[in-house]
Amino acid sequence: MLYYDNLCVDPYFNMALEEYLMKFYPSDKDILMLWQSGPAVLIGRYQNTIAQINQDFVRENDIKIARRITGGGSVYQDFGNVNYSYIIRDGKSVQYNYKKLAEPVIDALIKLGVKAEFNGRNDITIEGRKISGNAQHVYKNTVLHHGTLLLNSDLENLSNVLKVKKDKLANKGIDSVASRVANISEFLPSLLSMTEFREKIFTSILKNNPHAQPLILTQHDIDAAEDLANSKFRTWEWNYSESPDYNYYRANRFPGGEVELYIKISESSIIENIRIFGDFLGGEDIAFIEQSLMDVKFSPESIRTILTRIDVPRYFAGTDLDSIIELFFKEEGEKK
């Protein structure tokens, strides 16, 4: 394993670096990286940005908007949060196994004296309150798995910047995002600075990898990540994209997260455009399903014919083929 203590706090560069290390870095070794971001909202790969954020608050407080390549929900970042990223080269054993890759982090937190545990689809919690969320992206056989760790973030900003749907909170039996999340510092026996906290997380994880070596980036690596940040992660097209042109909308919340369908159907019942949004987890690029359904007749039989050829749970974790097809044709407002 290689490890990298990344001190850059630009979210656009850091997410570009993740993708670069995953897809282009010339090494077959796994990588562990810790990194932070200045105030920013990291949008899930398939979320509708405008629907997720309080635009006035973001603008007034100079908070960056940055879209990840991983699924899941939006997360607020500031200097009180640290992110951990794993890049696993032979990732078949850990694909969609969020708990397995969260366990070394949980062990590190337990050693610090807090009762951390894995909870739900992708969270680490302490006494039922979320202190970390995890997500994945799959590229060929390589898995990028990353997660947040709230040490002492500004939870008021977190609550103000995110628009969390009431049904998501209701599913967890709580009435506000503020009551759902917590800082790790609330539970520590003694206060830790962020520097001390990062060192202890690194040390604990790397104890299980005694032959780990530091990752040394060349200027070529840095330039390549910067180019990717400029061409993709800093662009309006990537972070906001255009609102979908649609005349048919359906949504439902599954165990793996919410799935929203925006579809434009022609008068002859042909799918002219389809966009899929949501905070659902899944490692594969949903654009493949969108492209596969273009120009297909909008009928259960035709859509089933297309989706039967696709391993649906790899795109929508926690669901199956029948559930997704039912979503396409459920009555408006009906809950499945």
N, C-alpha and C positions, 0 to 999 in steps of 0.2 A: 504493500500500500504506500501511496504518496500522500503527504499532508501539506496543506497550504494555509497559513494564517494570513488571510487577505485583509489588509488595512484600508483598502479603498472603500469609500462610503457612497459612491455614485451607484444607484440601483440599476441604471441602464447598462453601465459597464459590467457590473457584477453578474447580471443575468446573461449578458453576452459571453462573459468568461465561462459561466457554467456550460452554455451551449458549445462554445469552442472546445472546452476540455472534453466534453462528451463526444463530439462528432469528429474533431479534427486533430486533437493533440496526439502526437506520435508516441503513444505508450499503451501497453496492454495491461498496465497496473491499475488497480482501483485507486480512487482519490477521495480524500476527506478534506473539505474546506470549511472554514469558519469565516463569516463576513457580516458586516453591518451596513446599514443604509441611513442616510439622513431622512428627515420626515418624508414619507411616501406612502402611497397605497399601491400594493401589488395586486393587480386584478387577475383572477383565474383565467386560463386560456380561453374558455368558452363563455365568459360572462359578457353581458351588455354593459359596457362601462358607464354610460349615462345613468342606467338604472341602479348602479351600485353605490354611487358617491354623492355626497352633498357638495354640489359644484361651487356654491357660494363660499362655503367654509374652506374648501380646497384652495380656491383662488385667493381668499383673504389671508390665508396662513401659509401661502407659498409651499404647498405640499405637492410633491411630484406624483404623477400618475404613470405607472409602469405595468405593462402586461407580462405575465410569466408564460413559459411554454408548458407549464403543468396545469392540470385541471384543478377543481376545488374552488373554494370561495375567496373573496377579497380579504387581505390582511393589511393592517396598518403597521408601518415600520417607523422607528425613530432610534435615537442613540441609546435608548434603554432596552433595545431588543437585539439579539444576535441570531443569525441564521446558520444552520449547519447543512452542508450539501455532501451527499455521497454520490460518487459516480462508480457504478459497479459494472465491470466489463462483461462478465458472464452472469447476466442478471436474471436468468430464468427462475432461480429459486426464490428471488425476492420480488418479482413482479407482483404488484398489487398486495404484497404482504407488508403493509405499513407497520404492523406491530413488530416484525422481526428487526427492521432497521431502526425503529424507535427505541428498542430495548437497551442498546448501549448508552443512549442519552438518559433514559430513565434510571439506569444503574448509576450513572454519574450524579444525577440529582439526588438519589437516595443516599449516596455517600456524603452529600452535602447536608443531609439531615432532614430532607423533606420527603413526604410520602407520595411520590409521584407514581402514576399508573396510566396505562393505555386505556382509552375510553372511546366508545363509538366507532365511527368508521376511520378516523384519522387523527384523533386528538390525544394529547397528553394532558392529564388533569391532576390537580392537587385538591383534595377534599371536594371533588365535584366541579371545580372551576378550571376553565381551560387556560393553560399557560403555553400551549404549543399546538400548531396544526401542521400536518404533513401532506405532501403531494408528490406525484411521480410523473415522469415522462419516459417513454420507451423509444429507443432508436436502434433498430436492428436488434442485437442481443444486449445492448447496453442500457442500463437503467439509471436515470437521474432521480434521486430521492432527496428532497430537501424539506426542512422544517424550521419553524420559528421557536424562539425561546424568549418569553417576556420576562426580563429581569426587573426592570423598573421603568417601564414605558409610561407615557402620559395617557392614562386610560380615559381621561375626559376627551382628549383629542380623538382617540380611537372610537369612542362612542359617537362623537359629533360628525366624524368624517364618513362613516359607513351607514348605508341604508340597508338594514337587515330586515327581511320580510318577516311579518308577524307569524306566519305559519312555521317558519324555521325555528323561531324561539319557542312557539307553543309545543313543537315536537319535543323540545328538551325540558318542558315544564317550567320555563322562566319567562319573565316579562320584559327584560331589557338586555341589550348586549353588555351593559355595564355590570350587571349582576352575574353574567355568565363567565367573564374573563377575570383573570387575576395576575398580579406580578409575583414572580418567584420570591422576590425579596420579602413579601409579606410572611413567608413561611420559613425563612432561613433562621437558624439559631443565632447567627451573627451576620452583620452586614458584610457584603462583598462588593468591591468595585467591579466595573465591567471587565477591566484587565484581569483581575484575579479570577473572575468567573470564567472567562474564556480559557485561561490557563488550566483551570481545574477540569473543565469539560474536555479539552484536548487531552490532558494527561490521562484521564479516566478511560476515554475511548481508545487511546493508543496503547494502553496496557494490554489490550487484547490483540495488538498487532506489533509484537516486539521487533519486527524487522522493518517497520515503517521508516521511510526516508522523506526528508523535506522535498517538496516540489519547487524547483527553481525555474521561474519563467524567463525566457529570453525576450529580447526586444521584439523579435518577430512574433512571439506569442501575444505580447501586449498589444502590438499594432494590429494583429489579426482580430483580437477581441474588440478593440476600439473601432475597427472598420465595421464589425458586425453590430456594435452598438449604434453606430451612425446610420447604417443602412436599414436597420430593423427596429431595435428597441427604443430608439429616440423618436421614431416617426409617428406622426398622427395616425397614419393608416393602421399601424400595428396596435397602438394603444387605445384608439377609439373606434376605428373602422366606421363604415357608413351604416346608418340604420337600415335594417332590411326592408325591402319592398314586399309587402305581404297582404293577403286578404283572408288569411285563415291562421288562427293562433290556438295552440293547445299547450298545456303545461301540467306537470304532476311531479310530486316529490317521491322519490324512491329511496331505498336504503343507502344508495350511493350518492344521493344528492338530487337536486331539482333538474329536470330537463324541460326546456321550453322550445317549441317548434313554431317558427315563423315561415309560412308557406304561401307562395303566390300560385294560385290554381287558375288555369285558363278556363274559358267557357266550355271547352271540350274536355274538361277534367284532366288536363295534363299539368304536371308540376313544372312550372316555368322558373321558379326560384325557391330555394329552401335554405334557411339558416337555422342552426341549432345552437342555443345558448343554455347556460346553466352553471351551477356550481358542482356538477357531478364530477366524480373521479373516474379516471380511465387513462391508460398510458398511450393510446394510439390517437392519431390526428383525425378529428371528427370531420375534417374537410373531405376525406375519402368517402364517407357515407353521404354527405351532401352532394358530392359530384356523382355518386352512383345513382342517386334518386332523381337527378335532373332529367326532364323529358320523359318521365315514367308516368303512366296513367295513375291517377289518384284513386286507387281501389285497394282493398285489403289483399286481394290475390296478387296484384302486380307488385305491391310493396313487399309482401312476404317473399315473392320470388327473388327479389333483389337481396333482401336482408338475410335470407337463408344461406346465401353464399358467404356471409360475413360473420366472423366470431363476435357477436354483439357485446358480450360482457367485457371484451378487451377495450371497447370504446365507452361503454356505460357500465361502470363497476356497480355491482349490487342489483343488477336487473337481468332480464333475459329477452329472447326474441319475442315471445308472446306479449310480454308487458309493454314493450316498445310499440308493437303494432297496435295494441289496444289504445295506447296514448294517441296515435294518429287519428283514431276514429271515435274516441269517446265523446259523449255529449258535452257541450260547452258548460263549464262549471261543475261537471261531475267529478267526483274523487274516486280514484281507483285504489 
